[in-house]
Amino acid sequence: MAKKAPRRTAQRILEAALDLFNRFGEPNVSTTLVASELNISPGNLYYHYPAKEELINKLYEGYEAELNELLHASEGVHDVEDA
């Protein structure tokens, strides 16, 4: 059985940040807390996302892409049979 490739650090940071933002609210979560949650150094986090704003923007871009995919999935669907 093939080993699963480890998630890239940048993706792990996004996942942890989103979880913490959802639990505590974005204003209450620092990049230091995100780094601590992942047991990585703040410098490692800053390498991937030099500012909290960049982290938030990347999360928003992912959300926007998923939402656009869902919205465009219904093109050409006019009734139940088409779906």
Short mmCIF file of the C-alpha atoms (twelve columns), coordinates in Angstrom:
data_MODEL
# 
_entry.id   MODEL 
# 
loop_
_atom_site.group_PDB 
_atom_site.id 
_atom_site.type_symbol 
_atom_site.label_atom_id 
_atom_site.label_alt_id 
_atom_site.label_comp_id 
_atom_site.label_asym_id 
_atom_site.label_seq_id 
_atom_site.Cartn_x 
_atom_site.Cartn_y 
_atom_site.Cartn_z 
_atom_site.pdbx_PDB_model_num 
ATOM 1  C CA . MET A 1  0.000   0.000  0.000   1 
ATOM 2  C CA . ALA A 2  1.401   3.392  -0.996  1 
ATOM 3  C CA . LYS A 3  2.086   5.937  1.716   1 
ATOM 4  C CA . LYS A 4  0.013   9.068  1.618   1 
ATOM 5  C CA . ALA A 5  2.048   12.125 0.763   1 
ATOM 6  C CA . PRO A 6  2.278   14.471 3.744   1 
ATOM 7  C CA . ARG A 7  0.215   17.602 3.450   1 
ATOM 8  C CA . ARG A 8  2.296   20.566 2.580   1 
ATOM 9  C CA . THR A 9  2.996   22.973 5.410   1 
ATOM 10 C CA . ALA A 10 1.201   25.834 3.652   1 
ATOM 11 C CA . GLN A 11 -1.977  23.745 3.416   1 
ATOM 12 C CA . ARG A 12 -1.692  22.617 7.027   1 
ATOM 13 C CA . ILE A 13 -1.382  26.274 8.074   1 
ATOM 14 C CA . LEU A 14 -4.537  27.176 6.157   1 
ATOM 15 C CA . GLU A 15 -6.487  24.313 7.704   1 
ATOM 16 C CA . ALA A 16 -5.354  25.137 11.238  1 
ATOM 17 C CA . ALA A 17 -6.025  28.854 10.793  1 
ATOM 18 C CA . LEU A 18 -9.528  28.222 9.460   1 
ATOM 19 C CA . ASP A 19 -10.290 25.921 12.376  1 
ATOM 20 C CA . LEU A 20 -9.020  28.465 14.908  1 
ATOM 21 C CA . PHE A 21 -10.829 31.370 13.197  1 
ATOM 22 C CA . ASN A 22 -14.067 29.391 13.291  1 
ATOM 23 C CA . ARG A 23 -13.633 28.474 16.955  1 
ATOM 24 C CA . PHE A 24 -12.396 31.774 18.378  1 
ATOM 25 C CA . GLY A 25 -13.098 34.425 15.753  1 
ATOM 26 C CA . GLU A 26 -10.488 35.825 13.394  1 
ATOM 27 C CA . PRO A 27 -9.662  38.916 15.505  1 
ATOM 28 C CA . ASN A 28 -8.845  36.662 18.475  1 
ATOM 29 C CA . VAL A 29 -6.384  34.406 16.616  1 
ATOM 30 C CA . SER A 30 -2.775  35.465 16.104  1 
ATOM 31 C CA . THR A 31 -0.307  33.945 13.694  1 
ATOM 32 C CA . THR A 32 1.679   32.869 16.756  1 
ATOM 33 C CA . LEU A 33 -1.334  30.853 17.947  1 
ATOM 34 C CA . VAL A 34 -1.660  29.214 14.525  1 
ATOM 35 C CA . ALA A 35 2.036   28.292 14.560  1 
ATOM 36 C CA . SER A 36 1.721   26.943 18.097  1 
ATOM 37 C CA . GLU A 37 -1.291  24.825 17.127  1 
ATOM 38 C CA . LEU A 38 0.835   23.167 14.433  1 
ATOM 39 C CA . ASN A 39 3.986   22.898 16.549  1 
ATOM 40 C CA . ILE A 40 5.946   24.939 14.010  1 
ATOM 41 C CA . SER A 41 7.974   28.078 14.540  1 
ATOM 42 C CA . PRO A 42 6.390   31.466 13.803  1 
ATOM 43 C CA . GLY A 43 9.221   31.942 11.285  1 
ATOM 44 C CA . ASN A 44 8.067   28.849 9.394   1 
ATOM 45 C CA . LEU A 45 4.536   30.265 9.237   1 
ATOM 46 C CA . TYR A 46 5.827   33.665 8.104   1 
ATOM 47 C CA . TYR A 47 7.834   31.960 5.352   1 
ATOM 48 C CA . HIS A 48 4.534   30.768 3.845   1 
ATOM 49 C CA . TYR A 49 2.326   33.695 4.892   1 
ATOM 50 C CA . PRO A 50 4.319   36.833 5.799   1 
ATOM 51 C CA . ALA A 51 1.240   38.521 7.273   1 
ATOM 52 C CA . LYS A 52 -2.059  37.431 8.779   1 
ATOM 53 C CA . GLU A 53 -3.822  39.334 5.995   1 
ATOM 54 C CA . GLU A 54 -2.196  37.095 3.379   1 
ATOM 55 C CA . LEU A 55 -3.396  34.034 5.247   1 
ATOM 56 C CA . ILE A 56 -6.945  35.403 5.360   1 
ATOM 57 C CA . ASN A 57 -6.822  36.315 1.663   1 
ATOM 58 C CA . LYS A 58 -5.691  32.798 0.735   1 
ATOM 59 C CA . LEU A 59 -8.539  31.290 2.752   1 
ATOM 60 C CA . TYR A 60 -10.991 33.614 1.035   1 
ATOM 61 C CA . GLU A 61 -9.615  32.726 -2.413  1 
ATOM 62 C CA . GLY A 62 -10.174 29.036 -1.673  1 
ATOM 63 C CA . TYR A 63 -13.701 29.696 -0.455  1 
ATOM 64 C CA . GLU A 64 -14.453 31.823 -3.524  1 
ATOM 65 C CA . ALA A 65 -13.138 29.114 -5.886  1 
ATOM 66 C CA . GLU A 66 -15.280 26.433 -4.210  1 
ATOM 67 C CA . LEU A 67 -18.339 28.667 -4.303  1 
ATOM 68 C CA . ASN A 68 -17.821 29.526 -7.990  1 
ATOM 69 C CA . GLU A 69 -17.486 25.833 -8.799  1 
ATOM 70 C CA . LEU A 70 -20.814 25.138 -7.104  1 
ATOM 71 C CA . LEU A 71 -22.524 28.067 -8.796  1 
ATOM 72 C CA . HIS A 72 -21.297 27.064 -12.245 1 
ATOM 73 C CA . ALA A 73 -22.167 23.406 -11.729 1 
ATOM 74 C CA . SER A 74 -25.816 24.252 -12.383 1 
ATOM 75 C CA . GLU A 75 -25.237 25.714 -15.856 1 
ATOM 76 C CA . GLY A 76 -27.335 23.777 -18.326 1 
ATOM 77 C CA . VAL A 77 -29.601 22.356 -15.631 1 
ATOM 78 C CA . HIS A 78 -33.165 23.360 -16.390 1 
ATOM 79 C CA . ASP A 79 -35.113 20.623 -14.638 1 
ATOM 80 C CA . VAL A 80 -34.658 17.608 -12.380 1 
ATOM 81 C CA . GLU A 81 -33.883 15.263 -15.278 1 
ATOM 82 C CA . ASP A 82 -30.954 17.443 -16.357 1 
ATOM 83 C CA . ALA A 83 -29.463 17.277 -12.881 1 
# 
